[in-house]
Amino acid sequence: MTTISSVRSTRPDGFAVNTPGKQPAVFMDRDGVLNSTDGFVNSPDDLDKALMPEALKAVARLSQQTDFPIILVTNQAGIDLGKFTPEQNQAIQERLAQRIEEAGGRIDSIYFCPNGKKFVLPEGETDGRKPDAGMFFQAAKDYGPRIDLADSYMIGDMTTDIGAGEKAGATTILVQTGFAGKDGKCDAKPDHVAADLSGAVDWILSQR
């Protein structure tokens, strides 16, 4: 069953990195990776219209060929901005997990950050909003020794995704769907570039 968690901020400690062996997780963004960015996703029906079938198949392939935790990390400032309610966001994330399961895949956890620009970061904490790595750090705490961020991967379509992955210490993969890294919001260079999520999954599987 997919767990869905809000992360506004977290302390950047309380988890281990660079532990012996390989404990990878695959982190991925949602908008531009699993669904198109042609319109707003403010309801489950919007999500259904925007989902990319090949992306769902890619998640299914990753699910079936590895036991890596598959973790979604998504900025959802629309909550703080009043574009949709926390209840609507919950319904959207549940619909995503349902559609992935129907395609033969799984999402183990969904972390979302509702922070808008007015969010005041508590002292000593890391923002959950990408390009900061708070959602990754929270996942590392929640999963404990099951994952090591240094062994993990981050897939995204924006420079903010790549920047967050870098701060988390993960190997970063930019996909050329969605913004295709042309958002210009963060000075970050990916470790690998793939045409889409399917190509990113191919590359991850080739590294095993």
Buried (B, 14 or more C-beta within 10 A) or exposed (E): EBEBBBBBBBBBEEBEEEEEEEBBBBBBBBBBBBBBBEEEBBBBEBBBEBBBEEBBBBBBBBBEEBEBBBBBBBBBBBBBEEBBEEEBBBBBBBBBBBBBBEBEBBBBBBBBBBBBEEBEBEEEBBBBBBBBBBBBBBBBEBBEEEBBBBBBBBBBBBBBBBBBBBBBBBBBBBBBBBBBBEBEBBEBEBBBBBEBBBBBBBBBEEEE
